[in-house]
Amino acid sequence: MAAETARVVLVTGGTRGIGRGVAQRFADGGDTVVVCGRREPDDGVVGEFGSCDVREPESVEALYDGIVGDHGRLDVVVNNAGGAPMMTAAAQNSRSMAAANRPRSSTLSRDSPQRV
């Protein structure tokens, strides 16, 4: 991708698994990639790392501000972060997992249009 068309991309949960694969595809396409997580993994990251707990609105705000401060903009947000909170097997079902992850996606979705 030409420098003038390269995007600045944030992939939450981009330090491992599916998120890492998504981040790699953007990077392979020539985009600037920022991945975030609560702690940086020992085996490195694709692109840049930003420490962020997506459950905390202040942490998301600081991440967005840092990306825009460093790169001048944020073009794409891939909201991949999720979690598997500790709960008993009887309590684990798709509704409880969705309820546990909903605050993360709403914080990212609420704040990103102001920066994208």
Secondary structure, DSSP 4 states (H G I P E B T S, - for coil): --TTT--EEEEETTTSHHHHHHHHHHHHTT-EEEEEESS--TT--SSEEEE--TTSHHHHHHHHHHHHHHHS---EEEE---------TTT-SHHHHHHHHHHHHHHHHHHGGGT-
